[in-house]
Amino acid sequence: MKNTKARKKTEGKIRKRMLNTVGQPPVKPEGAGILTTYDELREKARKFAEGKYNLLVIAGGPGLSKSTTFKQALEAVVGKDYCFIEANASPFGAYCKLWRQRNRLAVFDDADPINEQPGGKRLLKQVGQTDQWKHCSWESKATMGKKALAPQEFWTSSKVCIITNSWEYREGNVHTAAVEDRGQCWLFMPTALEIHRFVSEWFWSQEVFDFIGQHLPYLRRPSVRLYKKAWEMEKAGDDWRSYVLDQIFEAEDLERIVLDLMYDTSLASTKQRSQEFVRLGHGSRATFYRYYADMKERHNLTHIPYFKVEGMEPEDQPDPMAGQDDSDEDQEEDQEEDQQDD
């Protein structure tokens, strides 16, 4: 009886760690829709570019390449003709940029820092108004006098997209709920398999790609960055395979040990693997077979198709600032905004 309870406890712990395995359906939060593919994300970007959304919120975990994918799809329609506000912008800096580029499409990328500040929350509510013309205002010393960087108030018809890593849906925050009610809110939650397929479109190392694909059913939180980091380590001559496994399992994790034994070509049979497991002092044969059965079951959860990588290894790019005057007017204005932001 005691062994049965211990086994169920172990199996329950394992199941809880399978938070984003291949093909696992996401849970829909209240107040948001779900996007599970990169094509769906691109479609939202295209519709935003066409002016079909007054306010669009895209939330999703880090490392999914959501901002890059969205921008590429947006720029395929409008080019660079839109207002782009990066994460390091202050709320007042964002206000000034919206003024300088009013009436253009506006994208707040990685908007968490702005949304966490009172001034930023107010600004997002202002530009997220449902009317065609939105009234924005900022009353401070920085908007007074002839040398003011922006007027105390202005009107703009900018349609807005907010891209963020976290969003407190509905009951979590009255400010985000106010923005939410004004627009379309979507949670980007691709499965591990969809991320793997997406990476194949532009990644270049088949060896790294295939190794991660082989372990896809065990990933706790898949990330586009994992592929790039593993490739960097491979290029540097480091043990990139162990690095990938370290992102999946914790130190001395029995799952990791069993998985290593499963892929150890020097061991010809499951019996030999179980004997090696016992010899190394990790537990009994029964413990090995319990974990082994779970790993095999998890591996067979979904058939992982073979993808051939389509990208080319990146080359050094020219300096994007080459030939530009360091006293660029926009740079000066941004610096002044940061100094005067209150």
C-alpha positions in Angstrom: 0.0 0.0 0.0 2.8 2.4 0.9 4.7 1.7 -2.4 1.5 2.3 -4.3 1.0 5.8 -2.7 4.7 6.6 -3.3 4.4 5.6 -6.9 1.2 7.7 -7.5 2.9 10.7 -5.8 5.9 10.3 -8.1 3.8 10.0 -11.2 1.7 13.0 -10.2 4.8 15.1 -9.9 6.0 14.0 -13.3 2.6 14.9 -14.9 2.7 18.4 -13.3 6.0 19.0 -15.0 4.6 18.3 -18.4 3.2 21.8 -18.7 3.8 22.3 -22.4 4.4 18.9 -24.1 3.9 18.2 -27.7 0.3 18.9 -28.7 -1.0 19.8 -25.2 -4.0 22.1 -25.7 -3.7 25.5 -23.9 -6.1 26.7 -21.3 -8.1 29.8 -22.3 -8.1 32.6 -19.8 -11.2 34.7 -19.2 -11.2 37.8 -21.4 -8.9 36.5 -24.1 -8.9 34.4 -27.2 -6.2 31.8 -28.1 -3.7 31.8 -30.9 -1.9 28.5 -31.2 0.0 28.9 -34.5 2.4 31.4 -36.0 0.2 31.7 -39.1 -2.7 32.9 -36.8 -0.4 35.5 -35.3 0.7 36.7 -38.7 -2.9 37.0 -39.8 -3.7 39.2 -36.8 -0.7 41.4 -37.8 -1.9 41.7 -41.4 -5.4 42.7 -40.2 -4.0 45.2 -37.9 -1.9 46.6 -40.8 -5.1 47.0 -42.8 -6.7 49.0 -40.0 -9.2 46.4 -39.0 -8.4 46.5 -35.3 -8.6 49.7 -33.2 -6.8 48.1 -30.3 -5.1 44.7 -30.4 -3.4 43.1 -27.4 -1.1 40.1 -28.0 0.2 38.4 -24.8 2.5 35.4 -24.7 5.4 34.0 -22.8 9.0 35.1 -23.5 11.1 33.3 -26.1 8.3 32.7 -28.6 9.5 35.3 -31.2 6.1 36.8 -31.1 7.3 40.4 -31.6 9.6 39.6 -34.5 6.9 37.5 -36.2 4.3 40.2 -35.7 6.6 43.0 -37.0 7.6 41.0 -40.1 4.0 40.4 -41.1 3.1 44.1 -40.3 6.0 45.5 -42.4 5.1 43.2 -45.3 2.0 45.4 -45.6 3.0 48.9 -44.4 6.8 48.8 -44.5 8.4 51.0 -41.8 5.6 53.5 -41.9 4.3 53.0 -38.3 5.1 54.2 -34.8 7.2 51.6 -32.9 7.6 52.1 -29.2 10.2 49.8 -27.5 10.2 48.3 -24.0 12.8 50.8 -22.7 10.7 53.8 -23.5 9.4 55.8 -20.6 5.6 56.6 -20.5 6.4 60.2 -21.3 8.8 59.2 -24.1 6.1 57.1 -25.5 3.6 60.0 -25.3 6.1 62.3 -27.2 6.6 59.7 -29.9 2.9 59.2 -30.3 2.7 63.0 -30.8 5.5 63.1 -33.4 4.0 60.2 -35.3 0.3 60.7 -34.6 -2.3 59.1 -36.8 0.1 56.3 -37.7 -0.3 52.7 -36.6 1.4 52.3 -33.2 3.0 49.2 -31.8 4.0 49.0 -28.1 6.6 46.2 -28.1 7.3 44.3 -24.9 5.0 46.7 -23.1 5.3 45.3 -19.6 7.5 48.1 -18.2 5.1 50.8 -19.5 2.0 49.0 -18.3 3.5 48.6 -14.8 3.8 52.4 -14.3 0.8 54.7 -13.5 1.6 57.1 -16.3 1.9 54.2 -18.8 -1.5 52.7 -17.7 -3.2 56.1 -18.3 -1.5 56.5 -21.7 -2.6 53.0 -22.8 -6.2 53.7 -21.8 -6.1 57.0 -23.7 -4.7 55.6 -27.0 -7.0 52.6 -26.6 -10.2 54.6 -26.7 -12.9 53.2 -29.0 -13.5 56.4 -30.8 -11.7 57.1 -34.1 -10.0 60.2 -32.7 -8.4 59.6 -29.3 -7.6 62.4 -26.9 -4.2 62.1 -25.3 -3.0 64.5 -22.5 0.0 64.9 -20.3 0.1 67.7 -17.8 3.6 68.4 -16.5 6.4 70.9 -16.8 7.8 69.0 -19.7 4.8 69.9 -21.8 4.8 73.6 -20.9 6.6 76.5 -22.7 7.9 77.0 -26.2 10.5 74.3 -25.9 8.1 71.6 -24.8 8.7 68.3 -26.4 5.0 67.7 -26.9 1.8 69.6 -26.2 -0.2 69.1 -23.1 -2.9 67.4 -25.2 -3.4 66.3 -28.8 -5.8 64.1 -30.9 -4.7 61.1 -32.8 -6.4 58.4 -35.0 -3.6 55.9 -34.3 -4.7 52.3 -34.1 -2.7 50.5 -31.4 -1.2 47.1 -30.8 0.2 46.1 -27.4 2.6 43.2 -27.4 3.5 41.9 -23.9 4.8 38.9 -22.0 2.2 39.2 -19.3 -1.3 40.5 -19.1 -3.6 40.5 -16.0 -6.8 39.4 -17.6 -10.2 40.6 -16.3 -10.2 40.3 -12.6 -6.4 40.9 -12.1 -6.2 44.6 -12.7 -8.8 47.3 -13.2 -6.5 49.2 -15.6 -5.7 46.3 -17.9 -9.4 45.4 -17.8 -10.2 48.9 -19.0 -7.9 48.5 -21.9 -9.2 45.0 -22.5 -12.8 46.1 -22.8 -11.7 48.5 -25.6 -10.0 46.1 -27.9 -9.2 42.6 -29.1 -7.1 40.5 -26.7 -5.3 37.3 -27.7 -3.0 35.0 -25.8 -0.3 33.5 -28.0 0.2 29.9 -26.8 1.9 27.7 -29.5 2.6 24.1 -28.6 6.1 22.7 -28.5 5.5 21.0 -31.9 4.3 24.3 -33.4 7.4 26.1 -32.1 9.5 23.3 -33.6 7.9 23.6 -37.0 8.2 27.4 -36.9 11.9 27.2 -36.1 12.5 24.9 -39.0 11.5 27.8 -41.4 14.5 29.8 -40.6 17.0 27.8 -38.4 20.1 26.4 -40.0 21.7 23.6 -37.9 20.0 20.3 -38.6 22.0 18.5 -35.9 20.9 20.9 -33.2 17.4 21.0 -34.5 17.0 17.3 -34.6 18.4 16.8 -31.1 15.9 19.2 -29.6 13.1 17.6 -31.6 14.1 14.2 -30.2 13.5 15.6 -26.7 10.5 17.7 -27.6 8.1 15.6 -25.5 10.1 16.3 -22.4 10.4 20.1 -22.7 8.8 21.9 -19.8 8.8 25.3 -21.5 9.8 25.3 -25.1 11.5 28.4 -26.4 12.8 29.6 -29.7 15.9 30.9 -27.9 16.9 27.3 -26.9 17.8 26.5 -30.5 19.9 29.6 -30.9 21.7 29.1 -27.6 22.5 25.4 -28.3 23.9 26.4 -31.7 26.1 29.0 -30.2 27.5 26.4 -27.8 28.0 23.9 -30.6 29.9 26.6 -32.6 32.0 27.4 -29.5 32.9 23.7 -29.0 30.9 23.4 -25.8 28.8 20.4 -24.6 25.6 21.8 -26.1 23.7 18.5 -25.8 24.1 18.5 -22.0 23.1 22.2 -22.1 19.8 21.3 -23.8 19.1 18.5 -21.4 19.9 20.8 -18.5 17.1 23.1 -19.7 14.7 20.2 -19.5 15.8 18.4 -16.3 17.2 19.5 -13.0 20.4 18.2 -11.5 20.3 14.6 -10.4 16.8 14.3 -11.8 15.9 10.6 -12.2 14.1 11.4 -15.4 17.3 12.8 -16.9 19.3 9.8 -15.8 16.9 7.3 -17.3 16.7 9.3 -20.5 20.5 9.3 -20.7 20.5 5.6 -20.3 17.8 5.2 -23.0 20.1 7.0 -25.5 23.3 5.3 -24.4 24.3 3.2 -27.5 26.9 1.2 -25.4 23.9 -0.4 -23.6 22.3 -3.0 -25.9 19.1 -3.7 -24.0 16.7 -2.3 -21.5 17.9 -4.9 -19.0 21.5 -3.6 -19.3 20.2 -0.1 -18.8 18.3 -1.1 -15.6 21.5 -2.8 -14.3 23.5 0.3 -15.0 20.9 2.4 -13.2 21.2 0.2 -10.1 25.0 0.0 -10.3 25.2 3.8 -10.3 23.2 3.9 -7.1 20.1 5.7 -8.4 17.6 3.1 -7.1 16.2 -0.3 -7.7 15.3 -2.0 -10.9 11.6 -1.3 -10.1 12.3 2.4 -9.9 14.1 2.3 -13.2 11.3 0.5 -15.0 8.7 2.9 -13.5 10.5 5.9 -14.8 11.3 4.1 -18.1 7.7 3.3 -18.7 6.7 6.9 -18.1 9.4 8.3 -20.5 8.4 5.8 -23.2 4.7 6.7 -22.8 5.5 10.4 -23.0 7.7 9.9 -26.0 4.8 8.3 -27.8 2.3 11.0 -26.9 2.5 12.5 -30.3 4.3 11.5 -33.5 6.9 14.2 -34.2 7.2 14.7 -37.9 10.6 15.3 -39.5 11.3 18.9 -40.6 14.2 19.9 -42.7 15.7 23.3 -41.7 15.4 25.9 -44.3 17.6 28.7 -43.0 21.2 29.8 -43.6 23.8 30.3 -40.9 23.8 34.0 -40.1 26.6 36.2 -41.4 28.0 39.4 -39.9 25.7 42.4 -40.8 26.9 45.9 -41.6 26.7 48.5 -38.9 23.1 49.9 -39.1 24.4 53.3 -37.8 27.2 53.6 -40.3 27.1 57.0 -42.1 24.6 58.4 -39.7 25.2 61.6 -37.7 25.4 60.8 -34.0 23.5 64.1 -33.3 20.4 62.7 -35.0 17.4 64.8 -34.0 15.3 61.9 -32.8 18.1 60.6 -30.6 18.4 64.1 -29.0 14.7 64.3 -28.4 14.6 60.8 -26.8 17.4 61.8 -24.5 15.7 65.0 -23.5 12.5 63.1 -22.9 14.2 60.7 -20.5 15.7 63.6 -18.6 12.5 65.5 -18.3 10.2 62.5 -17.7 8.3 62.8 -14.5 
